[in-house]
Amino acid sequence: MTRGQTELGDITQHNLKQLKRLNQVVFPVTYNDKFYKDVLEVGELAKLAYFNDIVVGAVCCRVDVSDGQRRLYIMTLGALAPYRRLGIGTIMLNHVLKICNTDGNYDNVFLHVQVNNDVAIKFYEKFGFEIVEEKKNYYKRIEPADAYVLQKSFRDSGKRSKQEMTEEEMEGEASPSN
Ligand SMILES: CC(C)(COP(=O)(O)OP(=O)(O)OC[C@H]1O[C@@H](n2cnc3c(N)ncnc32)[C@H](O)[C@@H]1OP(=O)(O)O)[C@@H](O)C(=O)NCCC(=O)NCCS
């Protein structure tokens, strides 16, 4: 299939069933009524992807505030199998990353994937996501049950502030590099 025109559209009461059907086909996990109720409330954080006017993909995220961090959590991001490798996942992920950049107040964006989902891991790594954790028995009803946490950070938490640097390091920083 050649690359056609892909557009993102809002999720509403009227097309919610299309999202449910798509998720049933694309993901091994079943999402409950609360998931779909919440998706209607998150605005730009949930989108359907249309390929030449047909629904072929969807992305659903939510804001996660925990442990003093504000994070964007990608709950689902997927495309129907015949429509993969056409750049549709990229369009959905870029939409999410643009929201994070525009907002400027997210520490990171993260998601869970089954440890054997090599395609998704490759896909996310292309965008700078890294495996930061392995969660044993994360999934209750599917095999393998273990998940990786993939994360892309927006703040350089490893970098110390000027106050924390020694005088020597400060001098080194001030001197020209060539
Ligand atoms: C992961 C997924 C969303 C990717 O969507 P997609 O529309 O096929 O991705 P794109 O066409 O935008 O691919 C972007 C890049 O990701 C990488 N990639 C995607 N699929 C790949 C594959 N099968 N093998 C290797 N690399 C792959 C490539 O680098 C690709 O760029 P290229 O085509 O120019 O080489 C899709 O495979 C999918 O829906 N999987 C099932 C659901 C899922 O597992 N979601 C992830 C957990 S939320």
The ligand as an SDF file (V2000), in Angstrom:
LIG
                    3D

 48 50  0  0  0  0  0  0  0  0999 V2000
    4.0070    0.0680   16.9900 C   0  0  0  0  0  0  0  0  0  0  0  0
    3.0550    0.6310   15.9240 C   0  0  0  0  0  0  0  0  0  0  0  0
    2.0900    1.6040   16.5720 C   0  0  0  0  0  0  0  0  0  0  0  0
    3.8660    1.3490   14.8550 C   0  0  0  0  0  0  0  0  0  0  0  0
    2.9620    1.9900   13.9720 O   0  0  0  0  0  0  0  0  0  0  0  0
    3.2810    2.2030   12.4180 P   0  0  0  0  0  0  0  0  0  0  0  0
    2.2180    3.0750   11.8570 O   0  0  0  0  0  0  0  0  0  0  0  0
    3.4890    0.8930   11.7570 O   0  0  0  0  0  0  0  0  0  0  0  0
    4.6850    2.9710   12.5220 O   0  0  0  0  0  0  0  0  0  0  0  0
    5.3910    3.8970   11.4270 P   0  0  0  0  0  0  0  0  0  0  0  0
    5.0030    3.4660   10.0370 O   0  0  0  0  0  0  0  0  0  0  0  0
    5.1440    5.3220   11.7510 O   0  0  0  0  0  0  0  0  0  0  0  0
    6.9280    3.5230   11.6930 O   0  0  0  0  0  0  0  0  0  0  0  0
    7.8930    4.4630   12.1610 C   0  0  0  0  0  0  0  0  0  0  0  0
    9.2080    3.7470   12.3570 C   0  0  0  0  0  0  0  0  0  0  0  0
    9.1320    2.7960   13.4370 O   0  0  0  0  0  0  0  0  0  0  0  0
    9.9770    1.6700   13.1300 C   0  0  0  0  0  0  0  0  0  0  0  0
    9.1380    0.4870   12.8780 N   0  0  0  0  0  0  0  0  0  0  0  0
    7.8020    0.4280   12.7710 C   0  0  0  0  0  0  0  0  0  0  0  0
    7.3990   -0.8340   12.5280 N   0  0  0  0  0  0  0  0  0  0  0  0
    8.5140   -1.5970   12.4810 C   0  0  0  0  0  0  0  0  0  0  0  0
    8.7510   -2.9790   12.2530 C   0  0  0  0  0  0  0  0  0  0  0  0
    7.7330   -3.8580   11.9960 N   0  0  0  0  0  0  0  0  0  0  0  0
   10.0270   -3.4250   12.2930 N   0  0  0  0  0  0  0  0  0  0  0  0
   11.0550   -2.5750   12.5180 C   0  0  0  0  0  0  0  0  0  0  0  0
   10.8960   -1.2240   12.7220 N   0  0  0  0  0  0  0  0  0  0  0  0
    9.6380   -0.7560   12.7100 C   0  0  0  0  0  0  0  0  0  0  0  0
   10.6850    2.0170   11.8210 C   0  0  0  0  0  0  0  0  0  0  0  0
   11.8750    2.7070   12.1560 O   0  0  0  0  0  0  0  0  0  0  0  0
    9.6780    2.9510   11.1590 C   0  0  0  0  0  0  0  0  0  0  0  0
   10.2590    3.8330   10.2240 O   0  0  0  0  0  0  0  0  0  0  0  0
   10.4120    3.3620    8.6650 P   0  0  0  0  0  0  0  0  0  0  0  0
    9.1140    2.7380    8.2430 O   0  0  0  0  0  0  0  0  0  0  0  0
   10.7140    4.6550    7.9510 O   0  0  0  0  0  0  0  0  0  0  0  0
   11.5350    2.3710    8.6780 O   0  0  0  0  0  0  0  0  0  0  0  0
    2.2730   -0.5410   15.2250 C   0  0  0  0  0  0  0  0  0  0  0  0
    3.1680   -1.5710   14.8850 O   0  0  0  0  0  0  0  0  0  0  0  0
    1.1510   -1.1250   16.0420 C   0  0  0  0  0  0  0  0  0  0  0  0
    0.0220   -0.6430   16.0020 O   0  0  0  0  0  0  0  0  0  0  0  0
    1.4270   -2.2060   16.8200 N   0  0  0  0  0  0  0  0  0  0  0  0
    0.4020   -2.8580   17.6350 C   0  0  0  0  0  0  0  0  0  0  0  0
    0.0240   -2.0190   18.8260 C   0  0  0  0  0  0  0  0  0  0  0  0
    1.1950   -1.8120   19.7650 C   0  0  0  0  0  0  0  0  0  0  0  0
    1.9450   -2.7150   20.0530 O   0  0  0  0  0  0  0  0  0  0  0  0
    1.3530   -0.5710   20.2390 N   0  0  0  0  0  0  0  0  0  0  0  0
    2.4460   -0.2010   21.1370 C   0  0  0  0  0  0  0  0  0  0  0  0
    2.0720   -0.2130   22.5470 C   0  0  0  0  0  0  0  0  0  0  0  0
    1.0380    1.1660   22.9880 S   0  0  0  0  0  0  0  0  0  0  0  0
  1  2  1  0
  2  3  1  0
  2  4  1  0
  2 36  1  0
  4  5  1  0
  5  6  1  0
  6  7  2  0
  6  8  1  0
  6  9  1  0
  9 10  1  0
 10 11  2  0
 10 12  1  0
 10 13  1  0
 13 14  1  0
 14 15  1  0
 15 16  1  0
 15 30  1  0
 16 17  1  0
 17 18  1  0
 17 28  1  0
 18 19  1  0
 18 27  1  0
 19 20  2  0
 20 21  1  0
 21 22  1  0
 21 27  2  0
 22 23  1  0
 22 24  2  0
 24 25  1  0
 25 26  2  0
 26 27  1  0
 28 29  1  0
 28 30  1  0
 30 31  1  0
 31 32  1  0
 32 33  2  0
 32 34  1  0
 32 35  1  0
 36 37  1  0
 36 38  1  0
 38 39  2  0
 38 40  1  0
 40 41  1  0
 41 42  1  0
 42 43  1  0
 43 44  2  0
 43 45  1  0
 45 46  1  0
 46 47  1  0
 47 48  1  0
M  END
$$$$
